[in-house]
Amino acid sequence: MDAPPPAKKKKTSALPKTLEPIVFQLPGKPLLLRVFDYQWATTVDNDGTWQLTAASTPGSDPVNITKFKTSQKAESQVFENILSALYSRSYIIRSLAQLTKMVTLGDYYCLLPSLSRSLDSALLKNTEFCQQIHEHPCELLELATKLRSALLFREALIYAVGPHNSPKYGQHGALKTREIKLIARATHGDISARVSEINGCLIRWLRCCNPANPETRQKLVHSIISQPLKLWNPTEFAGVWRIEKTSFPEYFRQLSQRKADLRIESNLEGILKNNLVLGRNEIVAGTGAFKDYFLCASIEDEDLPWDLTEIDW
């Protein structure tokens, strides 16, 4: 029999001597038991990490796991998920830590393409993972790039450019990859430009529609814009309107619910659009925990930070 295929990364740990036959069973078929010249067995390195290595010498010594530093149960679940992805079986991603380990093992065993192809289904079946994306969008942008998952990248990008006044991608060290950082910065800049455009339209509307009487004009401004929101108090000085800092997603959401014809309805509809796919029914831009979030961020396929033509990496 040919020699076993080499592992992606060379390891130096001693091989265990205790081996068992490999068991095969297909649905509706009898159990098959085969003993090969080589088998895969667990080894633990000095740093506490583990991997499967090809073992060819049977013996009686058990595997030494005293150096193992993490939960064996958690590691077993991660490896089971990897195998499920490889054989197109369903699996559940329970946390960022679990997905991170899956990516690490997938990279080690050259299984990232298989893991990538199965990821969309796993995400769509587990809406609870949406909270992880909201809490850790920058880490997941990095993982999505390694997995080349457009769905995960787009979801994480939407959260990474929020809150609008202090986006998560801008925090020190949040993104390690320069290309991803530039994408996030450009996306946030695009949304900010749309905010400025809407504010410009609104100010022009105020100038055109306000009565000449200052008192009547102030009442109109408060009744149409400021009074129902209680977010900011626009003032006019020498013909220039001054707007204090506020939560624009919340402000635009409230404006969109007003009956006044402000001539910016289509602009508001676009910037308040929800481009999320996962858990979108429970999330609304400009409300609740997302009062300072726009959810309209998007990115074209050709702008994703990987080569779409590659099928193996």
N, C-alpha and C positions, 0 to 999 in steps of 0.2 A: 504493500500500500504506500502511496505517496506520502511525503512528509507533510505535517500539518501546516496550514497557512500561517505566515508570520503575523504577529500582533502589530498594530499600528505603531505602538511605542514600545521600545525595549525596556523590559523590567529586569531587576536583578534578584528578585526574591527566590528563595529555594522552593522547589516544587513539592507539593504534598505527595505522599506515597500511597494513600488510600484511594482507590478508584472503584467506581461501580459501573455496571453495564449501562449503556444508553438505551432508553426505552422510547419506542415509537408507537403511536397509535393514531390511526386516522378514523374519523367518524364512520361507524358501521363496519369497521374492519377489525380483525383479531389483533390482539396485542403482539407486538414484535419486540424481541429482546436481542440486541446485538452487542458484542464486545469488539471494539476497534483497537487497532494498535496504539492509538492515541485518544485521549479524552480531555475535556476541559474541566479544570478544577480551580477552586478559589485559592488565591495566595494573598498574603497581607505583607505590604512593604514596611520598612522601618518607620516611615512617616505616618503610618496608620491607615493609608489608603489601600484599596484592594482592587483586584482585577482577576479575570479568568485567564489562565495560561494553559497551554497544551502540555499534558502530562503523559508520559509513555511508559513509566516504570511502576507497576503495581507494588504495593507494600502494605504495611499495617499501621504506619504512623499517622495519627490524626492531624488535621490542619491546625496550625498554631494561630489562634485568633486573639491572643492576649494583647497584641499591639493595636487591635481594631479600636478606633476612637469614637465612632458614631453608632447610631442605633442599627442593629442588624435587621430589625423588622422594617425600618424605613428604607434601608438600602435594598432589601429584598423586593419591596414594593416598586422602587424605582426600576430595578432590573426587570421585574415582571412587566412594567409598562413599556420598557424598551422592546421586549420580546413581543408584546401585543402589537406594538406599532409595526414591527418587522413582519408579522404574520396577519396584518390587517384585522386585528381584533380590537374591540372597544376598550378604552381605559379611561380613568379619571385623573385629572391633574388637581391636586389638593392645595398646593401652595407654590409660592415663588421658589422656595428652597428645593422643592421636589423637581420642578421643571429645570432649575439650574443644574441639578445633579443629572437629570436625564440628558441634557445637552452635553454635559461633560462626558458621560459614558457613551453617548451617541457619537461624539467626536472621536473618542478613543477607539471604538470598534468600527469606525467608518460607516455609521448608520444614520448620519444626519439627513440624507435624502429620504429615507424611509420614515424617519420621525417627522420630517417636514410635511410629507404627504398625508400623514394621519392626524396632524395637529388640529386642522380646522374642525374636523368632526368631534374631537375631544373637547375643544373649546365651546362649540355650539351646544353640546350636551350637558355642559357644566356651567350654569349661569353664576354659581357661587364664586367662580374664579374672577368674575368681573371686578369684585372688590379689590382683589390683588392687583389688577391692572391699574385701577384708580390710585391705589396707595403707592405702587412702585412702577410708574410708567417708564422712567429712565432706564432702570435695570432691564425691563422687558423690551425696550427698544433695542438694547444690545443683544439680548437673547434672540429676538425676532430676526435680527440681521444674520446671526449665526445659523439660524434655522431656515432663513429665507422664507419666512412666513409673512405674506402680504397682509393677511387678516390681522394677525397679532401686531404687526408694525403699525398699521393704520389706527387700531384701537388705542395702542399705547401713545401714539403721537397726539391724538386728540386730548388725552389727559395730560401729557407732558407740557403742552402749551398753555395750560391753566394752572392756577387761577390767572385770569387775564392780567391783573395788576402786578402779580409776582409769580411768573410761571416756574414750574418745577425744573424745567430743563436749564434755567439760568442759575440754579443753585451751584455753589462751588463743588466741582468734582462729580456732579450728577451724571454727566455724560463723558465717557472716556474717549470715544471715537469722534474725531474731528468732523468727518463727513456727516454723521448723524446729528451732531451739534449744529452744523450749518443748515441742515434740513429743518430742524426744529426752529432755529432762529428765523429762517425765511418764512416758515409757516406762520409763526406768531406775527411777524412783520406784515404779512398779507392780511391777517385779521385786523391788525391795528390800522392799516390803511383803509379798510372797509368801515371801521369805527369812525375814522376821521371824515370819510365821505358822507356818512349818515349825519354826523354832527354839523357838517357844512350845509347840507340840505336843510336841516332843521333850523339853523340860524337864518338862512336865506328866507325860509318860510315865515319866521318871526318878523323879519324886517318888512316883508311884503304885506303881511296880514294884520299887523298890529295897528290899532287906531292911533290917531295923533295924540289924544289925551293920555298923559303919562299914567294917571291912576287907572284908567280903563285898560291901558296896555298891560300894566302889571297884573291886574286881575285876570286878564286873558291868559297871560303866561302861567300864572299859578293854577288856574282852573284846568287848562289843557295839559300842562306838563308837570309842574312841580307839586301842586297840592296833593294829588292822589298818591304820589310816590314818597314824599317826605325824605327824599334822598339827597337833594341838593337844592340850593336857592340861587337860580341864575339872576344876575344883576347886570344892568346896563350902565356904562360910564362913557360919555363922549361918543355915543353911537357904537360902542364895542361891547359885546356880550362876554361876560366872564362866567365860566362854569367851574365849580369846585370839583375836586377829585371824587369820583363815585364808582360804584360797580356798574359798568356799562352793560354787562349781560342782564343784570336785574332791571336796570333802567329801560333798556330796549324791550325787555319782555313786558314790562308794564305799559310802555308806549304802544306796543302791538295790540294791547287789549283795550285801548282807548277808541272811542267812536269818531274822534275828530279826523278829518281828511288832512293828513300831514304831508301827503305826496311822497312818502318814503316807505309805503307798505311793502312793496316788492323787495326793497333793500333790507327791511327788518326780517322779512320771511327768509331771505337767504342767509343772513348772519345768525339767525336763531335756529337754523336747520340742524337736526340731529343726525349726524353721519355715523353714529355708533351702530354696530351690528349686535353686539353681545349685551343683553340686559337693557336694551334701549327703552323698553316700555316703562321702566321705573325711573328714568333720568330725563330731566327737562332743563335746558339751558336757562339760567337766570332765576332759578327757584331753589329753595331749600339748601342742601349742601352744595349745590352747583350754582349758587346765585352769582358767583364771579367766574363762571365757566362758559365759554362759547364751545359748542360741540360740532362746529362746521368745518374743522380742519380736514384737509384731504391731500392726497398725493397721487400723481399719475404713476402708472406702472413703470414707465421709462425713467422716472426719477427715484425709484427705490434704490437703496445703496448696495445692490448686488447685480450680477450678470444674470439676466432672465433666461439666457440661452443655455446656460450650463445645467446639466442634469446630474452631475456627480461632483461632489466637492468634499 
